[in-house]
Amino acid sequence: MKAVTISLFGFLLVIAAAIISFCDGNSKVLCIGSEGQALLTFKQDLIDRSNRLSSWVEGEDCCEWHGVFCNSLTGHVKELHLGLLSTSPDAYAPAAEWDAYFRSKLGGKINPSLVDLKHLSFLDLSNNEFGGLAIPEFIGSMKSLTYLNLSWANFVGAIPHNLGNLSKLHYLDLGINSLFEAKTLQWVSGLSSLQYLGLSLANLSKATDWLQATHNLPSLVELHLSGCSLNNGPSPISVNYTSLAVLDLSQNMLSSVTWIFNLRSLVSIDLSSSGVEGMIPSGFQNMSSLKFLDLSWNSFSSSSTLNWLSDLNQLQFLSLNSVGLQGNFSSAIGNLSSLTHLDFSNNQLEIEPKYLESLCNMREMDLSNNTINHEVSEIIESLSRCSLDRLESLNIAFNKLSGHLPNQLGQFKTLAYLYLNRNSISGPIPFSIGELSSLKVLDISYNRLNATLPQILGQLGNLEHLDVSNNMLEGNISETHFSNLTILRSFWASNNMLTFIPNPSWIPPFHCESIGLGNWRLGRQFPQWLQFQRNMYSLDISHAGISGVIPTWFWNLSTSFEYLNLSHNQLVGEFSYLPISWIADLSSNLFTGPLPQAIFSDLGDLFLSKNFFSGSLFNFLCNSSNNLKVLNILHVESNLLSGEIPDCWENMPMLEVLNLGNNIIKPS
C-alpha cells in the first residue's frame, strides 16, 4: 500500500511539473499547422483593403494572428473574431472618415477551408461587406460552433435551414442583411441551447410559424425580429418563453400583441413601428420588471391614458415618440425615478415642470414637437434640482416655450446636446452658457433672442454644431468669438443683425463643412477666411454686402456643394460651371456672360435671376454636357438672355417651375 502511495505521489509530481512547464512562457503551445494553413486559405479569398489581416503570415504562429484565439492547452483554433468592431462615423463626419470606415470592412468570398477548424466554437464575421454573397451552406456543418454572428455583412438569399443542425449554438445573429427569405422558422426549433436569436430585416412575411417555432426554445433570452414583415399569424395556445428577457418586434405589422403580457420575465420590449393600433394596452402595467419600453411610431388613440406608467418604477428607457397622444402626462412620470432616457416627442402633450424634479437619473430627454406652454426657466430649474451632473441631452424644440434662458443653464456640466429651437424664447443668451464645457451641439435658432452673441461661446472647445439663426441678435462679432472652437463643423447664424469683418490675415481655428451667415455684414471684400474651410457642402452668405469677383480658391472648398446661396450681393464676373448638387441661388448679383455650360447632374433648384447673363438659352438647356434630368426649379428672369426658346424640354423631365420673364427672348 505504501508503494502505491509513493507511486501515486510521484505521478502527481510529474503532473505538477508538466503544468508548471506549460505555464512557463518559454513552453507556449503553438497553433496546429493544418489549422494555420486553413486560415491562410480562407484569407486568400478575402478582400482586405485596410490590411487588418497583415499578421496572417505563413510560418508564424497563427495563435498570434489578429482575431485568432487558440486553446492554450491544445493549440487548436477555438475563436475567430473578424467582425469590424468600430462604429460607423456620425452623419456629419468628413468623407475621408467614412471612406476609412468602409475600407476597414472585409470583403470577397468565404472559403470552405473554415470547416477544417474542427474545434472552432466562435465565429464572428459581422459588420463586413460580402457584396451580396449567400450564407455558405457549409457553415451548417460546423458542429462545434456555439457563437455565430453574420450580421451587418450584406449577405443575401435564403437562410440555410441546415443552420438548425448547429445544436450547440448559444448565439445566432443573421440580422441586418439583405433580401433574406424564409418560408418557415421551423429549423430553429432544434437549437435547444440558443440564448440569442437575431434575424432582424430578414424577410419572414411567409414564415407564419415564427411564434410557434421560437416560443419553445427553452434557453432563449433575447429575440430580435425587427423589420421582418411579421404579421400575427396563428398563435399557439400558450406562449412559453420561460427565459425571455429581451424582445424586439419593431418595424413589423402586428395589430395585436396581447400575448406579450404573459411574459413576466421581460425586461426589454421594442414594439416601435410595429403596427399596433387603438388604445395603449393596459397590460403593460403588470410587467413590473420592465427596464426598456419603446412603443414609438404606432397609431394609438389620442385618448389613451398613461396612468399605467406609474407602476413601472424600474423603467430606465421609455419612448412614446409619434404615437398621437394628447393631454397632460405629468403625473404618469412622477414615479419613474429610474428613467435615464425619455422620448415623448412628436405628440400633443403638455407637462407640469415640477414633475421633472424627481427624474434624478435622467441622461437623455426629448420632449420636442409638443404643446408645452411654459417659461423655459421653469423647465430648466426643475431639471436642475437633481439631474445637474447626469443630463447629457435635452431637446425641447418645437414647443411654445417663452421667457428668458436662466443662469442655471450653465450648471449642467455634462450636457452635450441642447435643442431649444423653434420656440418663443426671448432676452439675451446668458453668459453662463459658456460654462457648458461638454457641449457638442447647441441649437437655439428660430426664437426671439436679442442682445449680442456672447464672446464666451468661443471657449466651448467641444462644440461641433452651433445654430443661432433667425433670432434678433445684433452687434459686432470678433475673432475671439471663435478662439477655442477648434472642432466646429457647422455654424448657422443667418437672419440676425450681426457684423463680422475680421483682420484679412485671420486664420479661423475651425474647418467647417456648413456655414450660414445670411444677412450678416461681412464687408465689401469676399471673406478671405473661408478659404481655410474644407469639404464644405453648405454655405449661405446672401445679403451680406459682398462685392467683387468670386476668388478662384472658392471653388476648391468643395467637390460638390449641396447648397450654395450667394444671392443679393454685388458679385461680378463669369463662370462656366456650377459644382452644386442640390440648390444654387446666385440671384440678384452682377454676374455677366453666358449661362453656365457645365452643371452637376443632380442639381434640383437653380436661381440665376436678376443678373446680367446674356446669350442664348440653347447651349444651357440643350447642351449634352448639362445633365438636367432632376432639375425641378429654374429661375433666369430679369437677365439679358436673347433668341428663341429652344425645344428640348425632354432634357428636363422633372421641371415644375420655370421663369424666363423680363429677358429678350421669344417663343420658337
Secondary structure, 3 states (H helix, E strand, C coil): CHHHHHHHHHHHHHHHHHHHHHHCHHHCCCCCHHHHHHHHHHHHCEECCCCCCCCCCCCCCHHHCCCEEECCCCCCEEEEECCCCCCCCCCCCCHHHHHHHHHCCCEECCCHHHHHCCCCCEEECCCCCCCCCECCHHHHHCCCCCEEECCCCCCECECCHHHHHCCCCCEEECCCCCCCECCCCHHHHHCCCCCEEECCCCECCCCCCHHHHHHCCCCCCEEECCCCCCECCCCCCCCCCCCCCEEECCCCECCCCHHHHHCCCCCEEECCCCCCEECCCHHHHHCCCCCEEECCCCEECCCCCCHHHHHCCCCCEEECCCCCCEEECHHHHCCCCCCCEEECCCCEEECCHHHHHHCCCCCEEECCCCCCCCEHHHHHHHHCCCCCCCCCEEECCCCCCECECCHHHHHCCCCCEEECCCCCCEECCCHHHHHCCCCCEEECCCCEECCCCCHHHHHCCCCCEEECCCCCCEEECCHHHHCCCCCCCEEECCCCEEECCCCCCCCCCCCCCEEECCCCECCCCCCHHHHHCCCCCEEECCCCCCEEECCHHHHHCCCCEEEEECCCCEEEECCCEECEEEEEECCCCEEEECCCCEECCCCCEEECCCCEEEEECHHHHHCCCCCCCCCCEEECCCCEEEEECCCCHHHCCCCCEEECCCCEEECC
